[in-house]
Amino acid sequence: RAGISTPSRFIKAGGYMMRVPTVDVAEIGNGSGSIAHVDAGGLTCVGPISAGAAPGPACYGAGGDKPTVTDANLAMGFLPERLAGGSLTLDIGKARAAIDRHVATPLGLSVEEAAFGIRAIANANMARAIRAVTVERGLDPRDFKLLAYGGSGPNHACDLARILNVPEVMFPPAPGVFTAMGMLAGAIEHFLIRSVHRPLDRIAAAELKAVTDALAGEAHRELAARGHGREAVGLRFEIDLRFTGQDSELQVGFDPDRLDDEIGAMRPRFLALYRELYGYVSDDGVEAVNIRLTATVAATEEGAADIWTRTDGDPPDTPAATRPIYFTRGGDWQETPVVERSAFAGTVAGPLAIESADTTIIVPPGAEARTDLTGNIVVTIDD
């Protein structure tokens, strides 16, 4: 999953087009439960049909008999046979049998080759989604760092980075519960909007002051009902502006306590922003559409587990364990060191599997993993 935040975007709700604050997220029908199959043309496909949580992948032993991405990862050694701190035991025999019956035998491949193909297709599908929000929007993936989270994301992230030529991958502490931690630790935001549809030069400071005061009062009442006092609430006002006749707007910020000066500055700010985005400006009139308020309560550490700790020091003398992993199609299995994330420190060259209760990080051959000052594991991908 990849996303780029935008101030507002058209969405369809109840048959009507609505322009609301959103986060632009590109999604694909590929995940750890995505089912692999051979289509009528003899091609291997992965997803969008999923085994879900029940019955789940074949290796769960809960009744699923179709091969999934999880089954492929287990068959290739990318996953251990026990997950979630040992509470879930995976059946590698059932994983291999499902892959053999539905993919390997129909294509005349070994189980390892078929599993490699399933994983490669899943990686290609995920890379395509990332390209859609980078390359197709004029952004070069080489200028970015890939953030990997979720239970399965860290298992595939380094492969995706190689496909996209992304130089580094970052794995935050507890990536399997990263989104839940964000919900607990993130700021609270409340959005309000009022229509003021008319030419900008016909809006008086007194009128704008009445609107901003009404919005501020509503925001404080809403947040006070949730237990947040006025002193904890930050207010950010914006006005939606556009050239006369257009059907989309740009948001221009303003200070509600200096409206006599701010009204005169709105048009120049809009023109500067419009020129920056589109490369030109018009001589047409500018009209206001809405006044927006974002009321924010700053994030606190309350409710979030104390997992943001620094890990530093020298790498352990010997790994906790090893297991064979099938990194290259047609190649040999590589005996790969396996370490607990809590014991990982320093800088270690791949291949390496770094395990925790919530996920497994795979560092492929040629890559190098290290810890940073805030407890993230950063992997540098070879050229």
C-alpha positions in Angstrom: 0.0 0.0 0.0 1.3 3.4 -0.9 -0.1 6.8 -0.3 0.4 10.6 -0.8 -1.6 13.0 1.4 -3.5 15.7 -0.4 -5.5 18.7 1.0 -8.7 17.5 -0.6 -9.9 15.2 -3.3 -13.2 14.3 -5.0 -14.8 11.1 -3.8 -18.2 9.6 -4.6 -20.6 9.1 -1.7 -24.2 8.1 -2.2 -24.0 8.8 -5.9 -22.8 12.4 -5.3 -19.3 13.7 -6.0 -17.9 15.3 -2.8 -14.7 17.2 -2.3 -13.3 16.4 1.2 -9.9 16.2 3.0 -8.5 12.7 2.2 -5.3 10.7 2.0 -4.7 9.4 -1.5 -4.0 5.7 -1.1 -3.1 3.3 -3.9 -4.1 -0.3 -3.1 -3.6 -3.6 -4.8 -5.3 -6.9 -4.4 -2.2 -8.6 -3.1 -1.4 -9.6 0.4 -0.1 -12.6 2.4 -3.4 -14.4 1.9 -3.6 -13.8 -1.8 -4.3 -17.1 -3.6 -2.0 -18.2 -6.5 -3.5 -20.2 -9.4 -2.7 -21.1 -13.0 -5.2 -19.4 -15.5 -6.6 -20.9 -18.7 -3.7 -19.6 -20.6 -1.1 -21.3 -18.5 0.0 -18.2 -16.6 0.6 -18.0 -12.9 -1.6 -15.4 -11.2 -1.6 -14.1 -7.6 -4.7 -12.5 -6.2 -7.0 -10.7 -6.1 -8.9 -13.6 -4.5 -7.8 -14.1 -0.9 -7.9 -17.0 1.5 -8.6 -14.4 4.2 -8.2 -15.1 7.9 -10.5 -18.1 7.8 -9.7 -20.6 6.5 -6.5 -18.8 5.6 -3.4 -20.1 3.8 -3.0 -23.9 3.5 -0.2 -23.8 6.0 -2.6 -22.6 8.8 -4.1 -26.1 8.8 -7.6 -24.6 9.2 -9.1 -26.0 6.1 -7.6 -23.9 3.4 -6.2 -25.9 0.5 -5.2 -23.2 -2.0 -1.6 -21.9 -2.1 -1.1 -18.3 -1.0 1.8 -15.9 -0.7 2.3 -17.0 2.9 2.6 -20.6 1.7 5.2 -19.6 -0.8 7.2 -17.7 1.7 7.1 -20.6 4.2 8.1 -23.1 1.5 11.1 -20.9 0.6 12.2 -20.4 4.2 11.3 -16.7 4.3 9.0 -17.4 7.2 9.7 -19.5 10.4 7.4 -22.4 11.2 6.1 -20.6 14.3 4.6 -17.1 14.2 3.1 -14.6 16.7 5.6 -15.5 19.4 5.0 -19.2 18.9 1.2 -19.1 19.2 0.7 -20.0 15.6 2.4 -23.1 14.1 2.6 -23.3 10.3 2.5 -26.6 8.5 5.1 -26.5 5.8 4.0 -29.9 4.4 0.5 -28.6 3.7 2.0 -25.4 2.1 4.2 -27.5 -0.2 1.4 -29.8 -1.1 -0.9 -26.9 -2.1 1.8 -25.3 -4.2 2.6 -28.6 -5.9 -1.0 -29.5 -6.7 -2.2 -26.1 -7.9 0.9 -24.5 -9.5 4.0 -26.7 -9.6 2.5 -29.8 -11.2 0.4 -28.0 -13.8 3.4 -26.0 -15.0 6.0 -28.8 -14.7 8.0 -27.0 -12.0 9.5 -28.0 -8.7 7.8 -26.7 -5.6 10.7 -24.3 -4.9 10.5 -22.9 -8.5 6.7 -22.5 -8.2 7.0 -20.8 -4.8 9.6 -18.5 -6.2 7.3 -17.5 -9.1 4.4 -16.8 -6.7 6.6 -14.5 -4.6 8.0 -12.8 -7.6 4.6 -12.1 -9.0 3.4 -10.7 -5.7 6.5 -8.5 -5.5 5.9 -7.2 -9.1 2.2 -6.4 -8.3 3.3 -4.4 -5.2 6.1 -2.6 -7.1 3.6 -1.6 -9.8 1.4 0.1 -7.1 4.4 2.0 -5.8 5.3 3.1 -9.4 1.8 4.4 -9.8 2.3 7.0 -7.0 5.9 7.8 -7.8 7.1 7.3 -11.4 3.7 8.0 -12.9 3.5 11.3 -11.0 7.0 12.4 -11.9 8.8 11.2 -8.8 12.0 9.2 -8.8 11.9 6.2 -6.3 15.7 6.6 -6.0 15.1 9.8 -4.2 13.2 8.1 -1.4 13.5 5.6 1.4 11.0 2.8 1.6 9.1 2.4 4.9 8.0 -1.2 5.5 5.4 -2.1 8.0 2.6 -4.6 8.7 3.0 -8.3 9.4 4.2 -9.2 5.9 5.6 -6.0 4.5 9.0 -6.5 6.0 9.3 -9.9 4.4 9.0 -8.4 0.9 10.3 -4.8 1.3 14.0 -5.4 0.3 12.9 -7.2 -2.9 10.6 -4.3 -3.8 13.5 -1.8 -3.1 15.7 -3.7 -5.6 13.0 -3.7 -8.2 12.4 0.0 -7.8 16.1 1.0 -7.2 15.2 2.5 -3.8 18.5 2.7 -1.9 17.3 2.1 1.6 14.5 0.4 3.5 13.4 1.4 7.0 11.7 -1.0 9.4 10.2 0.8 12.4 10.0 -0.8 15.9 7.1 -3.3 16.0 6.1 -2.9 12.3 3.3 -5.4 12.7 1.4 -3.1 14.9 2.6 0.1 13.3 -0.8 1.4 12.2 -2.3 0.6 15.6 0.5 2.5 17.3 -0.2 5.4 14.9 -3.8 5.4 16.0 -2.8 5.6 19.7 0.0 8.1 19.3 -1.3 10.3 16.4 -2.7 13.8 16.8 -6.5 14.3 16.8 -7.8 16.4 13.9 -11.3 17.8 13.5 -12.3 19.4 10.2 -15.0 22.0 9.7 -16.0 23.9 6.6 -18.3 26.8 5.7 -19.4 28.1 2.3 -18.6 31.7 1.4 -19.1 31.5 -2.4 -18.5 34.9 -3.9 -15.7 37.0 -5.5 -12.8 37.5 -3.1 -12.9 41.3 -3.3 -16.5 41.3 -2.0 -15.7 39.6 1.3 -15.3 42.0 4.2 -13.1 41.4 7.2 -16.0 41.6 9.6 -17.9 38.9 7.7 -14.8 36.6 7.6 -14.3 37.2 11.3 -17.9 36.0 12.1 -17.3 32.8 10.1 -14.0 32.0 11.7 -15.4 32.7 15.2 -18.3 30.4 14.5 -16.0 27.6 13.3 -13.7 28.0 16.2 -16.5 27.8 18.7 -17.9 24.7 17.1 -14.5 23.0 17.1 -13.9 23.8 20.8 -17.3 22.5 21.7 -16.7 19.2 19.8 -13.3 18.7 21.3 -14.3 19.7 24.8 -16.9 16.9 24.6 -14.0 14.5 24.1 -12.1 15.9 27.1 -9.8 18.4 25.4 -9.6 21.9 26.8 -9.1 25.1 24.8 -5.5 25.3 25.7 -4.8 21.9 24.1 -6.4 22.8 20.7 -4.5 24.3 17.8 -6.5 26.0 15.0 -5.5 26.4 11.4 -7.7 28.4 9.0 -7.6 28.2 5.2 -9.7 29.7 2.4 -10.5 27.8 -0.8 -9.7 30.1 -3.8 -10.0 29.6 -7.5 -10.2 31.7 -10.7 -13.7 32.6 -11.7 -15.3 29.8 -13.6 -13.0 27.0 -12.4 -14.3 23.9 -10.6 -11.3 23.1 -8.3 -9.7 25.2 -5.7 -6.4 25.8 -3.9 -6.2 26.2 -0.1 -4.5 29.4 1.1 -3.8 29.8 4.9 -4.6 33.0 6.8 -4.4 34.3 10.4 -7.9 35.1 11.7 -6.5 37.6 14.2 -5.1 39.9 11.4 -8.0 39.8 8.9 -7.6 43.5 7.9 -4.2 42.7 6.5 -4.8 39.1 5.6 -7.7 39.7 3.1 -5.4 41.9 1.0 -2.7 39.2 1.0 -5.0 36.3 0.0 -4.9 37.0 -3.8 -1.1 37.4 -4.0 -0.7 34.1 -2.0 -3.1 32.3 -4.3 -1.4 33.6 -7.4 2.0 32.5 -6.1 0.7 29.1 -5.2 -1.1 28.7 -8.6 2.0 29.7 -10.5 4.2 27.2 -8.5 1.8 24.4 -9.3 0.8 25.1 -12.9 3.5 27.4 -14.2 1.3 30.4 -15.1 -1.5 32.6 -13.7 -4.5 34.3 -15.2 -5.8 37.8 -15.2 -9.3 36.5 -14.3 -11.0 37.4 -11.0 -10.5 35.2 -8.0 -13.4 33.9 -6.1 -13.7 32.3 -2.6 -15.6 29.1 -2.1 -15.1 27.8 1.4 -13.5 28.6 4.7 -11.8 25.6 6.3 -10.7 25.0 9.9 -8.5 22.2 11.0 -8.6 21.9 14.8 -5.7 19.8 16.2 -4.9 18.2 19.5 -1.2 17.5 19.6 -0.2 13.8 20.0 0.9 12.6 23.5 2.8 9.5 24.5 -0.1 8.3 26.7 -1.7 5.1 25.4 1.3 4.2 23.3 3.5 1.4 24.3 7.1 2.3 25.1 8.6 0.6 22.1 10.6 3.5 20.7 13.9 2.5 22.2 17.4 2.8 20.9 19.3 -0.4 20.0 23.0 -0.1 19.7 26.2 -1.9 20.2 28.2 -4.7 18.5 26.6 -7.6 16.6 26.4 -10.8 18.6 29.2 -13.3 18.2 27.0 -16.0 17.0 23.5 -15.9 15.6 20.6 -17.4 17.6 19.9 -19.9 14.8 20.1 -20.5 11.1 17.6 -21.8 8.5 17.9 -22.4 4.7 16.3 -19.8 2.5 15.7 -20.1 -1.3 16.8 -16.7 -2.5 17.5 -17.4 -6.2 15.5 -19.5 -8.7 17.7 -22.4 -9.7 20.3 -21.6 -7.1 21.3 -23.3 -3.9 19.5 -22.9 -0.6 21.5 -20.5 1.6 22.0 -21.3 5.3 20.8 -17.9 6.7 21.5 -16.5 10.2 18.3 -15.9 12.2 18.3 -13.3 15.1 15.7 -11.9 17.4 15.1 -8.2 16.7 15.6 -7.5 20.4 19.1 -8.9 20.2 20.0 -7.3 16.8 22.6 -4.5 17.0 25.3 -2.9 15.0 25.7 -3.4 11.3 25.3 -6.9 9.8 25.5 -8.0 6.1 22.9 -10.2 4.6 21.6 -12.7 4.1 19.8 -12.4 7.5 16.4 -13.0 9.0 15.4 -10.7 11.8 12.4 -12.1 13.7 10.0 -10.7 16.3 6.5 -11.7 17.4 4.9 -9.4 14.9 6.9 -9.9 11.7 10.0 -11.3 10.0 12.5 -8.9 8.3 14.4 -10.5 5.4 17.8 -8.9 4.5 18.9 -10.5 1.2 22.4 -11.3 0.2 24.4 -8.2 -0.7 22.3 -5.9 1.5 23.4 -4.5 4.9 21.3 -3.9 8.0 22.0 -1.5 10.8 20.1 0.2 13.7 19.6 3.9 14.0 19.3 6.1 17.0 15.6 5.7 17.4 15.4 1.9 17.1 14.6 1.6 13.4 16.4 -1.0 11.4 17.7 0.5 8.2 18.8 -1.8 5.3 21.0 -0.5 2.5 20.3 -2.2 -0.8 23.3 -3.0 -3.0 23.4 -1.5 -6.5 
